Amino acid sequence: MRASIVGSGYVGLVTGMGFVKLGNDVVFIDIDDEKIKMINQATPPIYEEGLEELMKEFKGRYKATKDYGDSILNSDVTFIAVGTPSREDGSIDLTYIKKAAEEIGKALKEKEDYHVVVVKSTVVPGTTEEVVKPIIEKHSGKKAFEDFGLAMNPEFLREGVALKDFLNPDRIVTGVQDERTRQILEKLYEPIDAPKLIVDIKTAEMIKYASNAFLATKISFANEIGNICKTLGIDSWKVFEGVGLDRRISSRFFRSGIGFGGSCFPKDVKALIRKAEELGEEPLILKAVIEVNEKQPLKLIGLLKKHVQDLKGETVGVLGLAFKPNTDDIRETRAIIIVRKLLEEGAKVVAYDPKAMQNFKHLFPQIEYVNSAQEVLERTDVILIATEWSEFEELDFSGKIVIDGRRIKNAEKTAKIYEGVCW
Ligand SMILES: NC(=O)c1ccc[n+]([C@@H]2O[C@H](COP(=O)([O-])OP(=O)(O)OC[C@H]3O[C@@H](n4cnc5c(N)ncnc54)[C@H](O)[C@@H]3O)[C@@H](O)[C@H]2O)c1
């Protein structure tokens, strides 16, 4: 099949390259000239394991462009994978979705063959039918579910293992209304062996939010219990090992620490909160999930101050800036809250991350970045750990004060003074 993908960020690029690997021809549509250039040179604009190799292997089977018209004319199905960030009040910002829908509509006006449009971006329930559909209909002069197909297909991939997740997902959820669209999507996903759930469009949108909200809740719950454990001198990781053995609960997402970041959980939980409030519901649990998560990184600074009372003029090393290992993504990373607080307290920050320093520099040009974790250790005896990159396990922390937000076992073993945030 021929697929066009609107938005070639983490989701768009991985999805598109996944479809290429499955034997389809793909065209990426983006508004960012630099990304287009890089994709056409088979160079990934983001870091994701295995992506570069895949792009090199299949060079020629995909291309990137700004041109909606040509791409839609020459493809059978278009996925919308543009960003859906938070607005100031936490509600979903649909600016990119609306613009993409408008451009798709204009392109569809010129196309005679049946074409399927699939919303893959995370959008609050109702968006596909109440926002995307009327925009495409207005600009194409065509009718959804008759002249063109419309579906919602949420993405569940995890950054860091995104390609693996795309090709081996826990499930594929598709929200459809018309039979023809269902068949086309079934064919596209046929090679992937996974449970496939077909629901209506609004349900598909909600499944994504309910999944992310549940996982975020599990983390904040683990952190709240972890904080109580820390005060009681109990290792919360042992506690959750015991709790997780209950098959009704499972041990996943119980790593208590400094909380969740990334481009999804914080913004999706906030968007669901705003949507619920708009509907007159009071989402008490979801609000608490965010509140715990915002406070949690500051626990690291609180623990640091037990050992270094005055941070003014103190050089503090920060290991890890990405919101999790194996990605260069720093959106909502807990390191932002930590570094901001350190600077407020007058500390000098020396930071290292294997992949995310370039991105972090845009936010914090004033801190010092070094080329290795070892160099951080050479520069200071006071270390905070904000991301669990596996290479940090190789370090010898002898003589150091380490406050650990993620649990690096070797730090626990070798540091002079060691504090874990929830253990
Ligand atoms: N990142 C994840 O792990 C993840 C996982 C599942 C779902 N999602 C959801 O997928 C969506 C995309 O997320 P992402 O992380 O890939 O975002 P991203 O910011 O990395 O990528 C978005 C891309 O869209 C492009 N774009 C913006 N407007 C455009 C337009 N009008 N036409 C063409 N391209 C345009 C941008 O230039 C950018 O390259 C979001 O809704 C997100 O919530 C993300």
The ligand as an ORCA input file, in Angstrom:
! r2SCAN-3c Opt
* xyz 0 1
  N       6.130     10.650     21.348
  C       5.496      9.582     21.805
  O       6.063      8.735     22.490
  C       4.045      9.373     21.462
  C       3.470      8.102     21.692
  C       2.136      7.919     21.349
  C       1.395      8.968     20.853
  N       1.961     10.187     20.678
  C       1.144     11.265     20.105
  O       1.497     11.389     18.718
  C       1.419     12.762     18.297
  C       2.762     13.208     17.733
  O       3.722     13.152     18.750
  P       5.282     13.268     18.457
  O       5.977     13.026     19.733
  O       5.624     12.434     17.271
  O       5.375     14.817     18.033
  P       6.614     15.613     17.389
  O       6.507     16.998     17.897
  O       7.869     14.841     17.592
  O       6.305     15.597     15.823
  C       5.300     16.332     15.222
  C       5.732     16.662     13.794
  O       4.647     17.276     13.124
  C       5.149     18.289     12.264
  N       4.047     19.188     11.897
  C       3.430     20.123     12.656
  N       2.447     20.705     11.947
  C       2.422     20.128     10.725
  C       1.633     20.298      9.567
  N       0.632     21.180      9.529
  N       1.903     19.539      8.491
  C       2.893     18.633      8.516
  N       3.671     18.418      9.590
  C       3.447     19.166     10.688
  C       6.262     18.902     13.084
  O       7.161     19.638     12.288
  C       6.884     17.649     13.701
  O       7.889     17.114     12.877
  C       0.963     13.537     19.534
  O      -0.433     13.648     19.510
  C       1.384     12.635     20.680
  O       0.591     12.830     21.825
  C       3.279     10.405     20.952
*
